[in-house]
């Protein structure tokens, strides 16, 4: 019987654009646009600027462009920082049926090699679909999910990113198998990067697994070999992570026949996915009853045990960084009450000192509800009860967050999110980028598409560097 990695490699090499159903192509374009918008929203964050400076210090071959900045670096580094740009705001897509993941983190594993190899827009779309189909299946294969055993989903991304990069780079089947073995045997990630007081590593964990996959693909292309049975072999994934039950067939079931990408959700808020139902319930309770922040005496949030454990521990009641705040259920609910929405600006340094928000946080109590745990993760229910100083009580239950397939973002909402995120570009450039992304399959190569991702003020800088 063929190994799992070989079956995945065969899928990644055989899938063609013409095999993609129209709904799959359309959602892929929407996800690509959303991801670019998230990247553009992050360009001025301190961790992004630090990462960009680090890559400049490393130097290297000029193979692929960095979004917005415009300068070029080698393929692994371009994949790293572009993935970090997409991830940094915690505003990109989410898929969570068993293990949670953000498949768009892997898009740069296709984008950087696609620019370098001068492939078509159709080939880029196909590689992105490969990323989603493999990542989402990996997130369904373990019960409970590996996140429930203390591992981060980047431990799954490391198996997917080499196949995505390898498809674009033209690897053979054997080289693809080796690439999966190289990356998949060496980049497991601890869940501690998203626990307690969060640091920049919360954003970087998955991008580093993307970088590793691109490096592994390039290494395999040079003739380097890796474990051919990295899933089912001796001391490989299934044996080592044995505290979960693996369903091997789910990893490869109906690949190329049934597409999971249409089940991926968009984020309506730049926060950890499990905060979205409580935020939505809070906003609706406040708006439906015309409540004002100064009327709120107490808020009870009923959620999962995990929501209490990782989103409402002591550190989350005193967030000092963006990374901790956007994973803090008390902070996110307090912002929703105080401001009537939760936006990227609510996680800037100055916003973290907002007195109204800080005064509300101690009034928010988060508890685990066993009934909610019994239906998790298929339904991520939240129940929010708001009590006022004059004795009134308002309760709201929310099962599905805005942006998920059950409550999808409309075209208008998606474009509004993109425009809000991409303010570093002019309105004219944003419109051109929207049109280009929705027509990406018409590009014979990406030479005219990639410049649209770069800020007008940065283009001259990139040109000067090229001439040097």
C-alpha positions in Angstrom: 0.0 0.0 0.0 1.3 3.5 -0.9 2.3 5.7 2.0 0.2 8.7 3.0 2.8 11.2 1.8 3.0 9.5 -1.6 -0.8 9.6 -2.0 -0.7 13.3 -1.0 2.1 14.0 -3.5 0.2 12.3 -6.3 -2.8 14.5 -5.6 -0.7 17.7 -5.5 0.9 16.8 -8.8 -2.2 15.7 -10.6 -4.7 18.4 -9.7 -5.4 20.8 -12.6 -7.3 24.1 -12.8 -9.8 22.6 -15.2 -10.7 20.0 -12.5 -11.8 22.7 -10.0 -15.6 23.4 -9.7 -16.6 27.0 -10.2 -17.6 27.5 -6.5 -14.1 26.3 -5.5 -12.4 28.8 -7.9 -14.6 31.7 -6.6 -14.0 31.0 -2.9 -10.2 30.7 -3.6 -10.2 34.2 -5.1 -12.1 35.5 -2.2 -9.7 33.9 0.3 -6.7 35.2 -1.7 -8.1 38.8 -1.6 -8.9 38.6 2.1 -5.4 37.3 2.8 -3.7 40.1 0.9 -5.9 42.6 2.8 -4.8 41.1 6.1 -1.2 41.3 5.0 -1.5 44.9 4.0 -3.1 45.7 7.4 0.0 44.4 9.2 2.8 46.1 7.4 3.5 48.7 10.1 3.3 46.4 13.1 6.5 46.3 15.2 7.0 42.5 14.8 6.7 42.8 11.0 9.2 45.6 10.9 11.6 43.7 13.1 11.2 40.6 10.8 11.8 42.7 7.7 14.9 44.2 9.2 16.1 40.7 10.1 15.6 39.4 6.5 17.5 42.5 5.2 20.4 41.6 7.5 20.4 38.0 6.2 20.5 39.1 2.5 20.4 36.3 -0.1 19.2 35.8 -3.6 16.4 38.1 -4.9 13.8 35.5 -5.9 10.4 36.7 -4.7 8.8 39.9 -3.5 7.8 40.9 0.0 4.2 42.2 0.1 3.9 46.0 0.2 7.7 46.5 0.9 8.6 45.5 -2.6 12.1 44.3 -2.0 13.0 40.7 -2.9 14.6 37.9 -0.9 15.0 34.2 -1.4 12.0 31.9 -1.6 12.0 30.6 2.0 12.4 34.0 3.5 9.7 35.5 1.2 7.3 32.8 2.2 8.1 33.4 5.9 7.5 37.1 6.0 4.5 37.1 3.6 2.9 34.3 5.7 3.7 36.4 8.8 2.1 39.4 7.2 -1.1 37.4 6.5 -1.1 36.0 10.0 0.0 38.9 12.2 -3.4 40.7 12.6 -5.1 37.4 13.5 -7.7 38.5 10.9 -7.2 35.8 8.2 -9.4 32.8 7.6 -10.2 30.0 10.0 -11.2 26.3 9.7 -12.2 24.5 12.9 -14.1 21.3 12.9 -11.6 19.3 14.9 -8.1 20.9 15.0 -8.1 24.7 14.3 -6.1 26.1 11.5 -5.6 29.2 9.2 -5.0 27.7 5.8 -4.2 31.1 4.2 -1.0 31.1 6.2 0.2 28.6 3.5 -0.6 30.8 0.5 2.9 32.3 0.4 4.3 28.8 -0.1 2.6 29.0 -3.5 3.0 32.7 -4.1 6.7 33.1 -3.7 7.6 30.1 -6.0 4.9 31.2 -8.4 6.5 34.6 -8.9 10.0 33.0 -9.2 8.9 30.4 -11.7 6.7 32.8 -13.7 3.7 30.5 -13.6 0.1 31.4 -14.6 -2.7 32.6 -12.4 -4.5 29.3 -12.9 -1.4 27.5 -11.5 -1.4 29.7 -8.5 -5.1 29.1 -7.8 -4.5 25.4 -8.2 -1.6 25.4 -5.7 -3.7 27.4 -3.2 -6.5 24.8 -3.4 -4.0 22.1 -2.8 -2.9 23.9 0.4 -6.4 24.1 1.7 -7.5 20.6 0.8 -4.5 19.0 2.5 -4.4 21.3 5.6 -8.1 21.0 6.2 -8.0 17.2 6.0 -5.1 17.0 8.4 -7.2 19.1 10.8 -9.9 16.4 10.6 -7.7 13.4 11.0 -7.0 13.4 14.8 -9.5 12.8 17.5 -9.3 14.8 19.7 -7.3 17.3 17.8 -3.6 17.6 18.5 -4.3 21.1 20.0 -6.1 19.3 22.8 -2.9 17.5 23.6 -0.7 20.7 23.7 0.5 20.8 20.1 0.1 23.8 17.8 -1.5 23.3 14.3 1.8 24.4 12.7 2.8 20.8 13.5 0.3 19.9 10.7 1.3 22.8 8.3 4.8 21.4 8.1 3.4 18.4 6.1 1.5 20.6 3.7 3.7 23.5 2.8 6.4 21.4 1.0 3.8 19.9 -1.2 2.4 23.3 -2.2 5.9 24.7 -2.9 6.9 21.5 -4.6 4.0 21.7 -7.0 5.0 25.1 -8.2 8.8 24.3 -8.2 8.2 21.3 -10.5 9.3 18.5 -8.1 8.9 14.8 -9.1 6.7 12.5 -7.1 9.7 11.0 -5.3 11.1 14.5 -4.5 7.7 15.5 -3.2 7.7 12.6 -0.8 11.2 13.4 0.4 10.2 17.1 0.9 7.3 16.0 3.1 9.7 13.8 5.1 12.3 16.5 5.5 9.9 19.1 6.8 7.4 16.8 8.5 10.1 15.2 10.7 11.6 18.4 12.0 9.2 21.2 12.8 6.7 20.2 15.5 5.4 23.2 17.4 4.4 23.5 21.1 1.0 24.9 22.0 2.7 27.1 24.5 3.1 29.8 21.8 -0.6 30.5 22.3 -0.9 30.0 26.1 -0.9 32.5 28.9 1.0 35.8 28.1 1.4 35.7 24.4 4.5 36.9 22.4 5.3 37.5 18.8 5.7 33.7 18.4 1.9 33.4 18.4 2.0 35.0 15.0 5.2 33.3 13.7 4.6 29.6 14.5 2.7 28.7 11.4 4.8 31.0 9.1 7.9 29.2 10.3 6.3 25.9 9.3 5.6 27.5 5.8 9.2 28.6 5.5 10.3 25.1 6.5 8.2 23.5 3.8 9.6 25.8 1.1 13.1 25.0 2.2 12.4 21.3 2.3 11.0 21.4 -1.3 14.1 23.2 -2.5 16.3 20.8 -0.6 14.5 17.8 -2.1 14.8 19.2 -5.6 18.6 19.2 -5.2 18.5 15.4 -4.5 18.3 15.4 -0.7 16.0 12.7 0.7 13.7 12.5 3.7 11.7 9.7 5.5 9.2 8.3 2.9 6.7 7.1 5.6 6.7 10.2 7.9 3.1 9.6 8.8 2.8 5.8 9.4 6.4 4.7 9.7 8.3 3.7 12.7 8.5 6.5 15.3 6.7 8.8 12.8 3.6 10.9 13.3 1.0 8.3 14.1 3.3 6.5 16.6 4.8 9.6 18.3 1.6 11.6 18.7 -0.3 8.5 19.9 -2.4 10.3 22.6 -4.8 11.1 19.8 -6.6 8.6 17.5 -5.6 9.0 13.9 -7.9 8.3 11.0 -5.5 7.7 8.1 -8.2 7.7 5.4 -9.4 11.2 6.3 -6.0 12.5 5.2 -6.5 11.4 1.6 -10.2 10.7 1.4 -11.8 11.9 -1.8 -8.9 14.2 -2.7 -9.7 15.9 -6.0 -13.3 14.8 -5.9 -14.7 16.5 -2.8 -13.4 19.9 -2.0 -13.3 21.2 1.6 -12.1 24.7 0.8 -15.7 25.9 0.6 -16.1 25.0 4.3 -13.4 27.5 5.3 -14.6 30.6 7.1 -13.6 34.3 7.0 -13.0 36.3 10.2 -15.2 39.2 11.0 -13.0 40.2 13.9 -9.2 40.3 14.3 -9.2 37.9 17.2 -8.8 34.3 18.2 -11.6 32.2 16.6 -13.2 31.1 19.8 -13.9 34.7 20.8 -16.1 35.3 17.8 -19.3 33.8 19.1 -19.1 35.6 22.5 -18.3 38.9 20.7 -21.2 38.5 18.3 -23.6 37.6 21.2 -22.4 40.6 23.2 -22.8 43.0 20.3 -26.3 41.7 19.5 -27.4 41.9 23.2 -26.1 45.5 23.5 -27.6 46.6 20.2 -30.9 44.8 20.4 -31.6 46.4 23.9 -30.0 49.8 23.3 -27.7 49.3 26.2 -24.9 51.8 27.0 -21.5 50.7 28.4 -22.1 52.5 31.7 -25.3 50.5 32.3 -23.4 47.2 32.4 -22.9 45.9 35.9 -21.8 42.3 35.1 -21.3 40.0 32.1 -21.4 36.2 32.3 -19.9 34.4 29.3 -20.6 30.7 29.1 -18.2 28.9 26.7 -16.1 25.8 26.4 -13.5 24.5 28.9 -10.9 25.5 26.4 -12.3 29.0 26.2 -11.8 29.4 29.9 -8.4 27.7 30.0 -6.6 29.5 27.1 -8.7 32.7 26.6 -9.6 33.6 30.1 -6.8 32.7 32.4 -5.3 35.3 34.8 -3.0 36.7 32.1 -5.9 37.4 29.8 -7.4 39.7 32.4 -4.3 42.0 32.2 -3.3 42.0 28.5 -0.2 44.1 27.9 0.5 43.1 24.2 -1.6 42.8 21.1 -1.0 39.1 21.0 -2.4 38.6 24.5 -5.3 41.0 23.9 -6.5 39.4 20.7 -6.5 36.0 22.6 -8.2 37.5 25.6 -12.0 36.8 25.9 -12.5 39.3 28.7 -10.7 42.0 26.7 -12.6 41.3 23.4 -16.0 41.3 25.2 -15.1 44.5 27.0 -14.2 46.2 23.7 -17.5 45.0 22.1 -19.4 46.6 25.0 -17.4 49.8 25.1 -17.1 50.5 21.4 -19.9 48.6 19.6 -17.4 46.6 17.5 -14.0 44.9 17.6 -11.5 46.3 15.1 -7.8 46.1 14.4 -7.3 49.5 16.0 -8.5 48.1 19.3 -5.3 46.2 19.6 -2.8 49.0 19.2 -0.7 50.0 22.2 -2.8 53.1 23.0 -6.0 51.2 22.8 -4.8 48.7 25.3 -4.8 51.5 27.9 -8.4 52.6 27.2 -9.9 53.3 30.6 -13.5 52.4 29.7 -12.4 49.0 28.5 -10.1 48.3 31.4 -12.9 49.2 33.9 -15.2 46.7 32.2 -12.8 43.7 32.2 -13.2 42.8 35.9 -16.9 42.7 35.5 -16.7 39.9 32.9 -16.8 36.4 34.2 -16.1 33.4 32.0 -17.2 29.9 32.9 -17.2 26.5 31.2 -20.6 25.1 30.3 -20.6 21.2 30.1 -23.5 21.3 27.6 -21.4 23.6 25.3 -18.4 21.3 25.7 -20.6 18.3 24.6 -21.3 19.8 21.2 -17.8 21.3 20.7 -16.0 21.6 18.3 -18.7 21.1 15.6 -20.7 23.9 17.3 -18.8 26.6 19.2 -21.8 27.9 21.2 -21.5 30.9 23.5 -24.1 32.3 25.9 -23.7 35.8 27.1 -25.8 37.2 29.9 -25.5 41.0 30.6 -26.8 42.4 33.9 -27.4 46.1 34.3 -27.2 48.3 37.4 -31.0 48.8 37.4 -31.6 45.0 37.8 -32.4 44.0 34.1 -30.9 40.9 32.6 -30.3 40.2 28.9 -29.2 36.8 27.5 -28.0 36.0 24.0 -26.9 32.6 22.6 -24.7 32.4 19.5 -23.8 29.2 17.7 -22.1 30.4 14.5 -19.9 33.4 14.1 -20.2 35.9 11.3 -18.0 34.9 8.4 -18.4 31.1 8.9 -20.2 29.1 6.1 -23.4 29.2 8.2 -23.3 33.0 8.3 -21.0 34.0 5.3 -19.7 37.4 4.6 -21.5 39.0 1.7 -19.5 40.4 -1.2 -20.1 43.9 0.2 -18.8 42.9 3.6 -15.8 41.2 2.2 -14.8 44.2 0.1 -15.4 46.6 3.0 -13.1 44.5 5.1 -10.4 44.5 2.4 -10.7 48.3 1.9 -10.4 48.9 5.6 -7.3 46.6 5.9 -5.6 47.9 2.8 -5.4 51.6 3.7 -1.7 51.6 3.0 -2.6 51.4 -0.7 -4.4 54.2 -2.6 -8.1 53.7 -3.4 -7.3 53.4 -7.1 -4.7 50.7 -6.4 -7.1 48.8 -4.1 -9.7 48.7 -6.8 -7.2 47.5 -9.3 -6.0 44.8 -6.9 -9.6 43.7 -6.3 -10.3 43.4 -10.1 -7.0 41.6 -10.7 -7.5 39.1 -7.9 -11.0 38.3 -9.1 -9.6 37.7 -12.6 -6.4 36.0 -11.5 -7.0 33.0 -13.8 -6.6 35.2 -16.8 -3.0 36.0 -16.0 -0.5 34.0 -18.1 2.1 34.9 -15.6 2.2 37.1 -12.4 4.5 39.9 -13.7 1.6 42.4 -13.7 -0.1 41.0 -10.6 2.8 41.1 -8.1 3.4 44.9 -8.5 -0.2 45.5 -7.3 0.8 44.1 -3.9 3.4 46.7 -3.4 2.8 50.2 -2.0 3.2 53.1 -4.5 5.7 54.7 -2.2 7.8 51.5 -2.1 8.1 50.9 -5.8 10.8 53.3 -6.4 12.8 51.8 -3.5 12.5 48.3 -5.0 13.6 49.5 -8.5 16.7 51.3 -7.1 17.7 48.2 -5.2 17.3 46.1 -8.4 19.5 48.5 -10.4 22.2 48.2 -7.8 
